[in-house]
Amino acid sequence: MSPVVVVLLLFAGLSEAVGRFLPLVARRPGVSRPHAILLMLTGALVEGAAFALWPLTAWTLAELVLSAPLSVVAALTWTPGLVAPLLLAAVLAFPLLGPLLHLLLVGGVGAGLVAPLAAATGLGWWAAAGCVAVAGVGLAAAIDAVRRLVVKINTTGPQKLVT
């Protein structure tokens, strides 16, 4: 992965994390600034890692569909042209700015991954689209589970013993 792609993925992760984190901070104004920044940066790394894993996960699913190992050299990777719309989708992730538009843009980014995956694996377009969709939904579900767990841990706080 080129440095430009890594930076774009990190910015997309940061934007996605900020879009998901700001409503939480708005509901809990007592959150300390260093704690909020640490949570936001951690969320940015997790979101960026999930974005980076999307093509690899789709590639792995394509291998499972084909029941044969594929060449690692031809593996599907992000390019600046493919990741730039993802950055735009992450910027629009703010809940009040349009979740439907965000979903459509992420779907468009996924559709952009389908053609290279189909060409590299020999799968049909619909099978490749299924691999990309399942990979995207699976990663999104995993990130949502982690996000909910972190929110639950941070909202419960330390427990006091009642004696």
C-alpha positions in Angstrom: 0.0 0.0 0.0 1.4 3.4 -0.9 1.9 6.1 1.7 -0.8 8.2 0.0 -3.3 5.4 0.4 -2.4 4.9 4.1 -2.8 8.6 4.8 -6.2 8.7 3.0 -7.3 5.6 4.9 -6.3 7.2 8.2 -8.1 10.4 7.3 -11.2 8.4 6.4 -10.9 6.5 9.7 -10.5 9.8 11.6 -13.5 11.4 9.9 -15.6 8.3 10.5 -14.6 8.2 14.2 -15.3 11.9 14.7 -18.7 11.5 13.0 -19.6 8.7 15.4 -17.9 10.2 18.5 -19.2 13.8 18.5 -22.9 12.8 19.3 -21.6 10.8 22.2 -19.6 13.7 23.6 -22.6 16.0 23.1 -24.7 13.7 25.3 -21.9 13.5 28.0 -20.4 16.9 28.4 -18.4 15.8 31.4 -16.0 13.8 29.3 -12.4 15.1 29.8 -10.7 16.5 26.8 -7.6 14.1 26.9 -10.0 11.1 27.3 -12.1 12.2 24.4 -9.1 12.7 22.2 -7.7 9.3 23.1 -11.0 7.7 22.3 -11.3 9.5 19.0 -7.8 8.6 17.9 -8.3 5.0 18.9 -11.5 5.0 17.0 -9.7 6.5 14.0 -7.1 3.7 14.0 -9.8 1.0 14.3 -12.0 2.5 11.5 -8.9 3.0 9.3 -7.9 -0.6 9.9 -11.4 -1.8 9.0 -11.3 0.3 5.8 -7.9 -1.2 5.0 -9.1 -4.7 5.6 -12.2 -4.4 3.3 -10.5 -5.4 0.1 -8.5 -8.2 1.8 -11.6 -9.6 3.4 -13.4 -9.5 0.1 -10.4 -11.3 -1.5 -10.5 -14.0 1.2 -14.2 -14.5 0.7 -13.6 -14.8 -3.1 -11.1 -17.5 -2.3 -13.7 -19.4 -0.3 -16.2 -19.1 -3.1 -13.8 -20.4 -5.6 -12.5 -23.1 -3.3 -9.0 -22.6 -4.6 -6.2 -20.4 -3.3 -5.6 -17.3 -5.4 -2.3 -15.7 -6.3 -1.2 -13.3 -3.5 0.6 -11.2 -6.1 -2.7 -10.2 -7.7 -4.5 -9.5 -4.4 -7.0 -6.7 -4.4 -5.6 -3.5 -2.8 -6.7 0.0 -2.4 -5.6 2.7 -4.9 -5.9 6.4 -4.4 -8.7 6.5 -6.9 -10.7 3.8 -5.0 -10.1 5.3 -1.5 -10.8 8.9 -2.3 -14.6 8.4 -2.4 -14.3 6.4 0.8 -12.8 9.6 2.4 -15.7 11.6 1.1 -18.2 9.0 2.6 -16.4 9.2 5.9 -16.7 12.9 5.9 -20.4 12.6 5.4 -20.7 10.1 8.3 -21.9 12.8 10.6 -25.3 11.5 11.6 -27.1 14.8 11.0 -25.5 15.4 7.6 -27.0 12.4 5.9 -26.7 8.8 6.9 -28.5 7.8 3.7 -26.0 9.7 1.5 -23.2 8.1 3.5 -24.6 4.7 2.9 -25.0 5.4 -0.8 -21.4 6.6 -1.0 -20.0 3.6 0.8 -22.1 1.4 -1.5 -20.5 3.2 -4.5 -17.0 2.6 -3.1 -17.9 -1.1 -2.7 -19.2 -1.1 -6.3 -15.8 0.3 -7.3 -14.1 -2.6 -5.6 -16.3 -5.2 -7.4 -14.8 -4.8 -10.9 -11.1 -5.2 -9.8 -12.1 -8.2 -7.6 -14.0 -9.8 -10.5 -11.1 -9.2 -12.9 -8.4 -10.5 -10.5 -10.3 -13.6 -9.4 -12.3 -14.6 -12.4 -15.6 -14.5 -10.5 -18.6 -13.1 -12.1 -19.7 -9.5 -11.3 -22.5 -10.6 -9.0 -20.4 -13.1 -7.1 -17.7 -10.5 -6.6 -20.3 -8.0 -5.5 -21.6 -10.5 -3.0 -18.0 -11.0 -1.6 -17.5 -7.2 -1.3 -20.9 -6.7 0.3 -20.5 -9.5 2.8 -17.0 -8.3 3.7 -18.2 -4.7 4.2 -21.2 -5.7 6.3 -19.1 -8.1 8.4 -16.5 -5.5 9.1 -19.1 -2.8 9.8 -20.8 -5.2 12.3 -17.5 -5.9 14.0 -16.7 -2.2 14.3 -20.2 -1.5 15.6 -19.8 -4.3 18.2 -16.5 -2.8 19.3 -18.0 0.7 19.4 -20.9 -0.4 21.5 -18.6 -2.3 23.9 -16.4 0.8 24.4 -19.5 3.0 25.0 -20.8 0.5 27.5 -17.4 0.3 29.3 -17.1 4.1 29.4 -20.7 4.8 30.6 -20.7 2.3 33.4 -17.5 3.6 35.0 -16.0 2.1 38.1 -18.4 0.2 40.3 -18.7 0.9 44.0 -19.2 -1.8 46.5 -22.3 -1.4 48.6 -21.7 -2.6 52.2 
